[in-house]
């Protein structure tokens, strides 16, 4: 893909792509089948390969090679997604996300369960603005810090 020279369009595309990226990961099955795991890995590889900004696509392909997608289930995929997004933000000099609340930032409104407090599973946060600000101050943004604090483990697997 060619370099995308218009910075305004590049930024708009980036915001839309990150929304799709995080929403896809947030809607991934809690416990994925082999077929679902394969499909997500292929989807992410194609996302990186076909992304309209060639420069961005190249950077993301390198990230995928260095930090392979975690596809065992929703938590692993979402935390991995936040981790790689934070790597991109750090490279660009942008603010990093608190990976414990990334699901609240990227909601799709796809189903009744997305309504506040409905259908929430263990580990998903529903908090008021005041509480959220307090949590953000207390939490780190790295994948390792968030997983350690949550008591969850993620296995980093290098495929191929």
C-alpha positions in Angstrom: 0.0 0.0 0.0 1.2 3.5 -0.7 2.1 6.1 1.9 -0.9 8.1 3.0 0.2 11.8 2.8 -2.9 13.6 4.1 -2.4 13.7 7.9 -6.0 14.6 8.6 -7.3 11.6 6.6 -4.6 9.4 8.2 -5.7 10.4 11.7 -9.4 9.8 10.8 -8.6 6.4 9.4 -6.5 5.6 12.4 -9.4 6.4 14.9 -11.9 4.4 12.8 -9.4 1.5 12.5 -8.7 1.4 16.2 -12.4 1.4 17.0 -13.0 -1.6 14.7 -9.9 -3.3 16.0 -10.8 -3.0 19.7 -14.5 -3.6 19.2 -13.7 -6.8 17.3 -11.4 -8.0 20.1 -14.0 -7.0 22.8 -16.6 -9.1 21.0 -14.4 -12.1 20.5 -15.6 -15.3 22.3 -14.6 -15.6 25.9 -13.2 -19.1 25.2 -12.3 -19.4 21.5 -12.4 -22.6 19.5 -9.5 -23.5 17.3 -11.4 -22.2 14.2 -12.1 -18.9 15.9 -8.5 -18.5 17.0 -7.3 -19.2 13.5 -9.9 -16.8 12.0 -8.8 -14.0 14.4 -5.1 -14.5 13.6 -5.8 -14.4 9.9 -8.1 -11.4 10.2 -5.3 -9.4 12.1 -2.7 -10.5 9.5 -4.9 -9.3 6.7 -5.8 -6.1 8.6 -2.1 -5.3 8.8 -1.4 -6.3 5.2 -4.3 -4.4 3.6 -4.4 -1.3 5.8 -4.7 1.7 3.4 -1.8 3.6 4.9 1.3 1.7 3.7 3.6 3.2 6.4 1.2 2.3 9.2 0.7 -1.2 7.7 4.4 -1.8 7.7 4.7 -0.7 11.4 1.8 -2.9 12.4 3.1 -5.9 10.5 6.4 -5.6 12.5 4.4 -5.4 15.8 2.5 -8.6 14.8 5.8 -10.4 14.1 7.3 -9.2 17.4 4.1 -9.6 19.6 1.9 -12.3 18.0 -1.8 -11.9 18.5 -3.2 -13.6 21.6 -6.3 -15.5 20.5 -7.2 -17.9 23.3 -10.2 -15.8 24.2 -11.7 -12.3 24.8 -9.5 -11.2 27.7 -6.3 -12.3 26.1 -7.2 -10.7 22.8 -8.4 -7.5 24.3 -5.4 -7.1 26.5 -3.0 -7.9 23.7 -4.8 -5.3 21.5 -4.5 -2.7 24.1 -0.8 -3.5 24.6 0.0 -3.2 20.9 -2.1 0.0 20.6 -0.1 1.5 23.5 3.1 0.6 21.7 1.9 2.5 18.7 0.8 5.4 20.9 4.2 5.5 22.6 6.0 5.6 19.3 3.8 8.5 18.1 4.2 10.4 21.4 0.5 9.9 22.3 -1.1 9.1 25.6 -1.4 5.4 26.5 -4.6 3.6 27.5 -5.3 2.0 30.8 -5.8 -1.6 29.6 -8.2 -2.4 32.5 -10.7 0.1 31.1 -10.2 -0.2 27.3 -13.5 -2.1 27.0 -15.3 0.9 28.3 -13.7 3.1 25.6 -14.5 0.9 22.7 -18.1 -0.3 22.8 -20.0 -1.1 19.7 -23.6 -0.9 20.9 -24.2 -4.1 19.1 -26.4 -5.8 21.7 -28.4 -5.4 24.8 -25.4 -6.6 26.9 -23.5 -3.4 26.0 -25.9 -1.3 28.1 -24.4 -0.2 31.3 -24.4 -3.1 33.9 -26.3 -5.6 31.7 -24.7 -8.9 30.9 -21.3 -8.0 32.3 -18.9 -10.8 32.9 -16.2 -11.2 35.5 -13.4 -8.7 34.9 -15.4 -6.2 32.9 -15.7 -2.8 34.5 -18.8 -0.7 35.0 -17.9 2.4 37.0 -18.9 6.0 37.4 -16.7 8.8 36.1 -15.3 9.6 39.6 -14.4 5.9 40.3 -13.0 5.5 36.8 -10.6 8.5 37.3 -9.5 7.0 40.6 -8.9 3.6 39.0 -6.9 5.1 36.2 -4.6 6.9 38.7 -4.0 3.7 40.5 -3.4 1.4 37.5 -0.5 1.0 35.1 -0.9 0.8 31.4 1.4 -2.0 30.5 0.0 -5.5 29.7 2.1 -7.1 32.3 1.0 -4.6 35.1 -2.7 -5.0 34.2 -2.6 -8.8 34.1 -0.6 -9.0 37.3 -3.1 -6.8 39.1 -6.1 -8.7 37.7 -4.6 -12.1 38.6 -5.1 -13.2 35.0 -2.4 -14.8 32.9 -1.7 -14.5 29.2 0.5 -16.8 27.2 2.6 -15.2 24.6 2.9 -17.6 21.7 5.1 -17.0 18.7 3.7 -18.8 15.8 5.4 -19.7 12.5 
